[in-house]
Every structure is written in structure tokens, then in C-alpha cells.
């Protein structure tokens, strides 16, 4: 084969979201992840632009995992002419299917609501993609085994390697003409409640490493004790504890911890409501892929039976009207949409309400605004005063922190020819760049959006 590879940085370059990388070679054009931008309006608007490449020339998409910022652009990719296979581990494709279908429904509902209430500047407001688009995308899915090398062509092969983070998540090794390209995806953490420790790469000629928490260490805090205290305080205030949560992994982790606290008699039998249609579907993925997590089926069933799972929008309103102190876990994790907005609309102006943020809050999201102390937040075309207590538990993050990332990289035996820092905000990536230089003497670069780098192999 011609000995070159051209890398196109189409997302998660200088920013956390929108993960999209394209490797062009003379044999295959491979896209790694195909996510939506989230957060700042200027980033979200990029989602509406066609990609600055010949989409019809892409042969295959490889997915590290099923989060929206790694799979949410797939229907648009197909609209622009992609006809190949979308390959991931079976649980990743199960998660991606849930997320794309849920996302499509939200896009349709948001457009319909905006048109009905006339608060969109677009006339008419259109969904980013539809349920039909999502269904068409899912037909191109193909599952492959974790840990096994699979040939794409004569000189190119790849394998998925278990990476923690969420169920099904992997990093990807791609061997091109004898050179190893490693795409970290999102690196998980050790000693996770639900998942096994990530595997680690042992060789990387060209390394693409995430740096979401490249400048931070997760605080050492007793999550269970903190949750127990907040729950007792909620009962004392006769209020509600609202937890905006990512539907994949975070929600299941919270369910497990709350069930464990009750079982150990550390909290009373406070009603717990899960209001996340997508989260309910993710529970099925845990049931269907037991080899991908640490929960026994006995614990899984007991945990599910302890929680009230809301099935309809009517039940959402019944829960809001329920005067008992309660815990409500609802999507979305960064308060960008979903059912949690309905609860906040009714309860965020109550001093007896506590809102608990339990994950990374990207710049420009309502979650970040709340975390930073905003006195009001805007959604559904209106401003709502924030009188609720806003709390944060950072240590539940499913992302590796700086120490975890260094540990993950420390088993690489060679000196990589190039190291690219991706999937992080500018300050985090620059601090991580310095840390890699000090620790390994690696000279890392921080690509920008739409950068192209040609590599001679």
C-alpha cells in the first residue's frame, strides 16, 4: 500500500465533545466515532454543517462507545452519503441504538414544541434528525468481538479493547502497514462500582488520548456518606432531591449506591423515582450483557425492584404532585434537555429542593451554569429563578482523571512518534501536555478543529 495516513480532526479537537476522526489511506478510509457537539451554542451550530470531507468515500465507522458525543452525528453522516458499516461491540451498538432513538424523539418533540410556542428563530424549526433517520442508521450496525484483531483490508486491521467508562466501551487499536494507531475513546476508572478496570495499551506509534480531566484529580470523598447526608437533609427540609443524570452508567451506578445504602440501613426508605425512558432501556443492556459488568443478576434484580421506574409523562406529573420527600433521578446529566427540565421547571425555585450534579458539566450547558452559581436558568423559552441548593459530587465521574490517564499510558513500551491530545477543553489539554512531557518526555500536540495531519508510515 502507499505508505501514508491522513488524519482529519473533525471533532473533539480543542473541545470535549463531537468526537470524530477520519484516517484516510490508499486502502481504507476509517472514521473513528461520529458524535454530536454539545455545550456552547457556537459548537452546537456546527452540528448543522456538512462535514468538510467526501463522506461517500468513508469505508467504515468504528465506535469506541455509545455516548451521544461519540455516535449522535451518525444519522447526518448517512444523509451526507455514507453507506458503509458502523462497527462496535454488541453492548456499544445496543447503547447507541437507545441513544439515537431517544435523541431523535427529543429532536422531533423539541421542534414541534418550538413551532407550537413560537420561541425558535427558525421558521419552521426542524429536527436535527428524525426517528426514521435513526432507524435507517441502526440498519448499518455490525457487532464485533472485543479483544480480537479483525482485518479491514490487506494491510489494515483493528481490535476493540475493554476500557471501562460505560458498558461496551473500548479503546481501539488500528494497525496500518505495521504501525499502531491507538484511539483512547473515553478512558474509564479503576475500582468502579459496576465495571471492571480498563485494559491498557502496550504499544502506540500514533496515540490519540482524551484529556477531559487532564488537569484535574477527582476529589477523594466518601460518595456514600455524602449521598446519605443529602438524603437525610432532604427529608428534614420536607423537600425533593433532584439528580440530573446521564442515562448510561451514571443512572445505574446511582441506583446501585442508593439500594446499597438502604440495604445497610444508612438511609430510610425514601421513595426513589427514575424518570428516564432511555435509562430504563439501558437497564436491559445490563441484563443482556452480564459479562460486561460486575453486578450479579441477584443484585441487579433487587436494585431494580427497590426503585420506582416512571413509564409515562403522566406519571412524571404525578411524581411532581406527590408531596412526600423523594429522590428523582432524571435525564439529562448536563441539564441540556430531557425529563429533568420538567422537574426543575416546577421545583428549582423552592429552597427545600436540592439539585445534585453528578458528572462532568461541559462549558455552555445548563449544568455548568448551575455549577457556577447562576441565579437563574433559561429553558422552554423562559427564565426560572434558582432558589434550590445546588450540590456537586465530582468523584462519580466515569472519566479517568489525570492520575488515571498517566497510569493508563504507563504500560506503553515504546516512545510514540506522535501524541495527539483530544477530547478536552484548552486549559485541561495544555496542562496534560506539560504533564506528559514531565512524566514520559513525550512531545504532545493539541490539534484544532478541521486540522489535517499527513503521516508518512
C-alpha positions as CSV (number, residue, x, y, z in Angstrom):
1,X,0.0,0.0,0.0
2,X,1.1,3.7,-0.4
3,X,2.8,4.5,2.9
4,X,0.8,7.4,4.2
5,X,-2.1,8.1,6.5
6,X,-4.0,11.4,6.6
7,X,-5.7,12.3,9.8
8,X,-8.7,14.6,9.8
9,X,-9.7,16.1,13.1
10,X,-13.4,16.7,12.7
11,X,-14.5,16.9,16.3
12,X,-13.3,16.7,19.9
13,X,-10.2,18.8,18.9
14,X,-9.7,21.7,21.3
15,X,-13.2,20.9,22.8
16,X,-14.6,18.0,24.8
17,X,-17.5,16.9,22.5
18,X,-18.3,16.0,18.9
19,X,-15.7,13.2,18.7
20,X,-14.9,12.5,15.0
21,X,-11.6,11.4,13.5
22,X,-11.0,10.3,9.9
23,X,-8.0,8.3,8.8
24,X,-7.5,8.3,5.0
25,X,-5.2,5.7,3.5
26,X,-4.8,4.2,0.0
27,X,-6.7,1.0,1.1
28,X,-9.4,2.2,3.5
29,X,-10.9,5.4,4.9
30,X,-11.8,4.8,8.5
31,X,-13.8,7.1,10.7
32,X,-13.4,6.7,14.5
33,X,-16.5,7.8,16.3
34,X,-19.1,10.2,14.9
35,X,-20.5,12.3,17.7
36,X,-22.5,15.5,18.1
37,X,-21.2,18.7,19.5
38,X,-22.8,19.7,22.9
39,X,-22.5,22.7,25.1
40,X,-21.7,26.2,23.7
41,X,-24.1,27.5,21.1
42,X,-21.3,28.1,18.6
43,X,-20.4,24.4,18.9
44,X,-23.9,23.1,18.7
45,X,-24.4,25.2,15.5
46,X,-21.5,23.2,13.9
47,X,-23.7,20.1,14.0
48,X,-25.8,21.6,11.2
49,X,-22.8,22.0,8.8
50,X,-21.9,19.2,6.4
51,X,-18.5,17.7,7.1
52,X,-15.6,19.2,5.1
53,X,-14.7,15.8,3.6
54,X,-16.1,13.4,0.9
55,X,-18.4,11.4,3.2
56,X,-19.2,8.9,0.4
57,X,-15.5,7.9,0.4
58,X,-15.6,6.7,4.0
59,X,-15.5,2.9,4.1
60,X,-16.3,2.2,7.7
61,X,-17.0,3.8,11.1
62,X,-15.5,2.3,14.3
63,X,-17.2,3.3,17.5
64,X,-15.3,3.5,20.9
65,X,-18.6,3.6,22.8
66,X,-22.3,4.7,22.6
67,X,-22.4,8.1,24.2
68,X,-24.2,10.9,22.2
69,X,-21.0,12.9,21.7
70,X,-19.5,9.8,20.0
71,X,-22.4,8.5,18.0
72,X,-25.0,11.3,17.7
73,X,-23.9,12.6,14.3
74,X,-24.3,9.2,12.6
75,X,-27.7,9.9,11.0
76,X,-26.4,13.1,9.5
77,X,-23.3,11.2,8.2
78,X,-25.7,8.8,6.3
79,X,-27.7,11.8,5.0
80,X,-24.4,13.1,3.5
81,X,-23.7,9.8,1.7
82,X,-22.1,7.3,4.0
83,X,-23.2,3.7,3.0
84,X,-20.7,1.5,4.9
85,X,-20.8,-0.5,8.1
86,X,-20.9,1.1,11.6
87,X,-18.9,-1.3,13.8
88,X,-18.8,-1.5,17.6
89,X,-19.0,-4.1,20.4
90,X,-22.5,-5.5,20.8
91,X,-23.3,-3.6,24.0
92,X,-22.0,-0.4,22.4
93,X,-24.4,-0.8,19.5
94,X,-27.2,-1.6,21.9
95,X,-26.5,1.7,23.8
96,X,-26.0,3.6,20.5
97,X,-29.4,2.4,19.3
98,X,-31.1,3.5,22.5
99,X,-29.4,6.9,22.4
100,X,-30.1,7.6,18.7
101,X,-33.7,6.7,19.0
102,X,-34.2,8.7,22.2
103,X,-32.3,11.6,20.7
104,X,-34.4,11.5,17.5
105,X,-37.6,11.6,19.5
106,X,-36.3,14.6,21.5
107,X,-35.3,16.4,18.3
108,X,-38.8,15.9,16.9
109,X,-40.6,16.9,20.1
110,X,-38.4,20.0,20.6
111,X,-39.1,21.1,17.0
112,X,-42.8,20.6,17.5
113,X,-42.8,22.5,20.8
114,X,-40.8,25.3,19.4
115,X,-43.1,25.7,16.4
116,X,-46.2,25.5,18.6
117,X,-45.0,28.0,21.2
118,X,-43.1,30.1,18.6
119,X,-39.9,30.5,20.5
120,X,-37.5,29.4,17.8
121,X,-35.8,31.9,15.5
122,X,-36.1,29.3,12.7
123,X,-39.5,29.1,10.9
124,X,-40.3,26.4,10.9
125,X,-37.9,24.7,13.5
126,X,-36.7,21.4,12.1
127,X,-35.5,18.3,14.0
128,X,-31.7,17.6,13.7
129,X,-32.8,14.2,12.6
130,X,-35.9,12.1,12.8
131,X,-36.8,8.7,14.3
132,X,-36.9,7.4,10.7
133,X,-33.3,8.6,10.2
134,X,-32.2,6.9,13.4
135,X,-33.9,3.6,12.3
136,X,-32.1,3.8,8.9
137,X,-28.8,4.3,10.7
138,X,-29.2,1.4,13.0
139,X,-29.6,-0.9,10.0
140,X,-25.9,-0.3,9.2
141,X,-24.7,-1.5,12.6
142,X,-22.4,-4.5,12.8
143,X,-21.2,-6.0,16.1
144,X,-17.7,-7.3,16.6
145,X,-15.9,-9.1,19.5
146,X,-13.7,-7.3,22.0
147,X,-10.0,-8.3,22.1
148,X,-9.8,-9.9,18.6
149,X,-7.9,-8.5,15.6
150,X,-10.2,-8.0,12.6
151,X,-8.9,-7.3,9.1
152,X,-10.4,-4.4,7.1
153,X,-8.0,-4.9,4.2
154,X,-4.7,-6.5,3.3
155,X,-2.6,-4.1,5.4
156,X,-5.1,-2.7,7.9
157,X,-6.6,-4.5,10.9
158,X,-8.2,-3.3,14.2
159,X,-9.3,-4.5,17.6
160,X,-11.6,-3.2,20.4
161,X,-10.1,-3.3,23.9
162,X,-12.2,-3.1,27.1
163,X,-12.0,0.4,28.6
164,X,-14.4,0.8,31.5
165,X,-16.2,4.1,31.3
166,X,-19.7,2.8,30.2
167,X,-20.9,-0.7,29.3
168,X,-19.4,-1.8,26.0
169,X,-16.8,1.0,25.9
170,X,-13.4,0.3,24.3
171,X,-10.2,1.9,23.1
172,X,-9.3,1.0,19.5
173,X,-6.0,-0.3,18.2
174,X,-5.6,0.1,14.4
175,X,-2.6,-1.5,12.7
176,X,-1.9,0.3,9.4
177,X,1.0,-1.2,7.4
178,X,2.7,-2.3,10.7
179,X,2.2,1.0,12.6
180,X,-0.1,1.0,15.6
181,X,-2.7,3.8,15.9
182,X,-4.4,3.9,19.4
183,X,-7.6,5.9,19.9
184,X,-8.3,6.1,23.6
185,X,-12.0,6.9,23.3
186,X,-13.1,7.8,26.9
187,X,-10.9,6.1,29.5
188,X,-12.8,4.7,32.5
189,X,-11.7,4.5,36.1
190,X,-10.4,1.7,38.3
191,X,-12.5,0.4,41.2
192,X,-15.7,1.4,39.5
193,X,-19.0,0.3,41.2
194,X,-20.3,-1.5,38.1
195,X,-17.4,-2.0,35.7
196,X,-14.1,-3.8,35.6
197,X,-10.8,-1.9,35.4
198,X,-9.9,-0.7,31.9
199,X,-7.3,-2.6,29.8
200,X,-4.3,-0.6,28.8
201,X,-2.4,-0.2,25.5
202,X,1.1,-1.7,25.3
203,X,2.3,-0.1,22.1
204,X,1.4,3.1,20.3
205,X,3.2,4.6,17.3
206,X,0.5,7.2,17.0
207,X,-1.6,8.0,20.1
208,X,-4.9,9.9,20.3
209,X,-5.6,10.4,24.0
210,X,-8.5,12.0,25.7
211,X,-7.8,14.8,28.2
212,X,-11.3,15.7,29.7
213,X,-9.8,15.7,33.2
214,X,-6.2,16.2,32.0
215,X,-5.6,19.0,34.5
216,X,-7.6,17.6,37.5
217,X,-7.7,14.9,40.1
218,X,-11.1,13.7,41.2
219,X,-11.6,14.7,44.9
220,X,-11.3,11.9,47.4
221,X,-14.7,11.9,49.0
222,X,-17.0,9.4,50.6
223,X,-19.7,9.3,48.0
224,X,-22.0,7.1,50.0
225,X,-21.7,9.2,53.1
226,X,-22.3,12.4,51.1
227,X,-25.4,11.0,49.5
228,X,-26.7,9.7,52.8
229,X,-26.3,13.2,54.4
230,X,-28.0,14.9,51.4
231,X,-30.9,12.5,51.6
232,X,-31.4,13.0,55.4
233,X,-31.2,16.8,54.8
234,X,-33.9,16.5,52.1
235,X,-36.2,14.6,54.4
236,X,-35.6,17.2,57.2
237,X,-36.5,20.0,54.8
238,X,-39.5,18.1,53.5
239,X,-38.2,18.7,50.0
240,X,-37.0,16.9,46.9
241,X,-33.6,15.7,45.8
242,X,-33.3,16.0,42.1
243,X,-30.4,14.4,40.4
244,X,-29.9,15.2,36.7
245,X,-28.2,12.1,35.4
246,X,-26.7,10.6,32.3
247,X,-28.9,7.6,31.4
248,X,-25.9,5.3,30.6
249,X,-23.9,4.1,33.6
250,X,-24.3,7.1,36.0
251,X,-28.0,6.3,36.5
252,X,-27.3,2.6,37.1
253,X,-24.5,3.5,39.5
254,X,-26.7,5.8,41.5
255,X,-29.4,3.1,41.6
256,X,-26.9,0.6,43.0
257,X,-25.5,3.0,45.6
258,X,-28.9,4.1,46.8
259,X,-30.1,0.4,47.0
260,X,-26.8,-0.4,48.9
261,X,-27.4,2.5,51.4
262,X,-30.9,1.3,52.1
263,X,-29.9,-2.3,52.5
264,X,-27.2,-1.3,55.0
265,X,-29.8,0.8,56.9
266,X,-27.9,4.0,56.3
267,X,-30.9,5.8,54.7
268,X,-34.6,5.4,55.4
269,X,-37.0,4.0,52.8
270,X,-37.4,7.3,50.9
271,X,-39.3,7.0,47.6
272,X,-36.8,6.9,44.7
273,X,-38.1,7.6,41.2
274,X,-36.2,7.0,37.9
275,X,-37.6,9.2,35.1
276,X,-35.5,8.4,32.1
277,X,-37.0,6.3,29.3
278,X,-33.5,5.9,27.9
279,X,-32.2,4.9,31.3
280,X,-34.9,2.2,31.6
281,X,-33.7,0.8,28.3
282,X,-30.1,0.8,29.4
283,X,-31.0,-1.4,32.3
284,X,-32.0,-4.0,29.7
285,X,-28.5,-3.8,28.2
286,X,-27.0,-4.6,31.7
287,X,-29.4,-7.6,31.8
288,X,-28.5,-8.8,28.3
289,X,-24.7,-8.4,28.6
290,X,-23.8,-9.7,32.2
291,X,-20.2,-10.4,31.1
292,X,-19.6,-6.7,30.6
293,X,-20.2,-5.6,34.2
294,X,-19.7,-6.7,37.8
295,X,-23.3,-6.8,39.1
296,X,-24.7,-10.3,39.9
297,X,-28.2,-10.9,38.5
298,X,-29.5,-11.2,42.1
299,X,-28.2,-7.8,43.0
300,X,-29.4,-6.4,39.7
301,X,-33.0,-7.6,40.2
302,X,-33.0,-6.4,43.9
303,X,-31.8,-3.0,42.9
304,X,-34.5,-2.6,40.1
305,X,-37.2,-3.8,42.5
306,X,-36.3,-1.1,45.1
307,X,-36.8,1.8,42.6
308,X,-40.0,3.3,41.1
309,X,-39.4,3.4,37.3
310,X,-41.6,6.0,35.7
311,X,-43.1,4.8,32.4
312,X,-45.1,7.8,31.2
313,X,-45.3,11.6,31.1
314,X,-48.5,11.3,33.1
315,X,-46.5,9.6,35.9
316,X,-43.9,12.4,35.7
317,X,-46.6,14.9,36.8
318,X,-48.0,12.5,39.4
319,X,-44.5,12.4,40.9
320,X,-44.1,16.2,40.9
321,X,-47.5,16.4,42.6
322,X,-46.5,13.8,45.2
323,X,-46.0,15.8,48.4
324,X,-43.6,13.3,50.1
325,X,-39.9,13.9,50.3
326,X,-38.4,12.0,47.5
327,X,-35.4,11.4,45.2
328,X,-35.9,11.9,41.5
329,X,-33.2,10.8,39.1
330,X,-33.9,12.1,35.6
331,X,-32.1,12.7,32.3
332,X,-30.2,14.6,31.2
333,X,-26.8,14.7,33.0
334,X,-25.8,18.2,31.9
335,X,-29.4,19.5,32.1
336,X,-29.4,20.1,28.3
337,X,-32.9,18.5,27.8
338,X,-35.0,15.6,28.8
339,X,-37.4,14.9,31.7
340,X,-35.3,16.7,34.3
341,X,-36.3,20.1,32.9
342,X,-40.0,19.4,33.8
343,X,-39.0,18.8,37.4
344,X,-36.8,21.9,37.5
345,X,-39.5,24.0,35.9
346,X,-41.7,23.2,38.9
347,X,-39.2,22.8,41.8
348,X,-36.0,24.8,41.2
349,X,-37.5,27.9,42.7
350,X,-38.1,26.1,46.0
351,X,-35.5,26.5,48.8
352,X,-36.4,23.0,50.0
353,X,-35.2,21.5,46.7
354,X,-31.7,20.2,46.3
355,X,-30.2,19.7,42.8
356,X,-27.3,17.3,42.8
357,X,-24.9,17.3,39.8
358,X,-23.0,14.0,39.5
359,X,-20.9,14.3,36.4
360,X,-18.9,16.4,34.0
361,X,-20.7,19.7,33.1
362,X,-19.5,20.9,29.7
363,X,-19.0,24.6,29.0
364,X,-22.2,26.2,27.8
365,X,-24.6,23.7,29.4
366,X,-27.2,24.5,32.0
367,X,-25.5,22.1,34.3
368,X,-22.3,24.2,34.1
369,X,-24.4,27.3,34.8
370,X,-25.9,25.8,37.9
371,X,-22.4,24.5,39.0
372,X,-21.0,28.0,38.6
373,X,-23.8,29.6,40.7
374,X,-26.2,31.0,38.2
375,X,-29.2,32.8,39.9
376,X,-31.5,31.8,37.0
377,X,-31.5,29.4,34.1
378,X,-33.4,29.5,30.8
379,X,-35.3,26.7,29.1
380,X,-38.6,26.3,27.3
381,X,-38.1,29.9,26.2
382,X,-38.3,31.3,29.8
383,X,-36.1,32.2,32.8
384,X,-36.5,30.3,36.1
385,X,-35.0,31.6,39.3
386,X,-32.7,29.2,41.1
387,X,-33.5,29.1,44.8
388,X,-32.7,25.4,45.2
389,X,-29.5,24.3,46.8
390,X,-27.0,23.2,44.1
391,X,-24.6,20.4,45.1
392,X,-22.0,18.5,43.2
393,X,-20.3,15.1,43.5
394,X,-17.3,15.1,41.1
395,X,-15.9,11.8,42.2
396,X,-18.8,9.8,40.5
397,X,-17.4,10.8,37.1
398,X,-16.9,7.9,34.7
399,X,-13.8,9.7,33.2
400,X,-10.3,9.0,34.2
401,X,-8.6,11.9,36.0
402,X,-5.0,13.0,35.3
403,X,-3.5,10.3,37.6
404,X,-5.7,7.6,36.0
405,X,-4.7,8.7,32.5
406,X,-1.0,8.6,33.4
407,X,-1.4,5.1,34.8
408,X,-3.3,4.0,31.7
409,X,-0.4,5.2,29.5
410,X,2.4,3.9,31.6
411,X,2.4,0.4,30.1
412,X,3.2,1.6,26.6
413,X,6.6,0.1,25.9
414,X,7.7,2.3,23.0
415,X,8.2,6.0,22.5
416,X,5.2,7.2,20.3
417,X,6.1,9.0,17.1
418,X,3.2,11.4,17.7
419,X,0.8,12.0,20.6
420,X,-2.4,14.0,20.0
421,X,-4.4,15.4,22.9
422,X,-8.1,15.4,22.1
423,X,-11.5,15.5,23.8
424,X,-10.8,18.3,26.4
425,X,-11.1,22.0,27.0
426,X,-8.0,24.1,26.1
427,X,-6.7,24.6,29.7
428,X,-7.1,20.9,30.5
429,X,-5.3,19.8,27.4
430,X,-2.4,22.2,27.9
431,X,-1.9,21.1,31.5
432,X,-2.0,17.5,30.4
433,X,0.6,18.2,27.6
434,X,3.0,19.6,30.3
435,X,2.4,16.5,32.5
436,X,3.1,14.1,29.7
437,X,6.4,15.9,28.9
438,X,7.4,15.8,32.6
439,X,6.4,12.2,33.1
440,X,7.3,10.4,29.8
441,X,9.3,13.1,27.9
442,X,6.6,12.9,25.2
443,X,6.0,15.9,23.0
444,X,2.3,16.0,22.6
445,X,0.4,18.3,20.2
446,X,-3.1,19.7,20.6
447,X,-4.9,19.7,17.2
448,X,-7.6,22.2,16.4
449,X,-11.0,21.6,14.7
450,X,-10.6,20.7,11.0
451,X,-6.8,20.3,11.3
452,X,-5.3,17.7,8.9
453,X,-2.1,15.8,9.6
454,X,-0.3,13.7,7.0
455,X,1.7,10.9,8.4
456,X,4.4,9.0,6.4
457,X,4.4,5.4,7.5
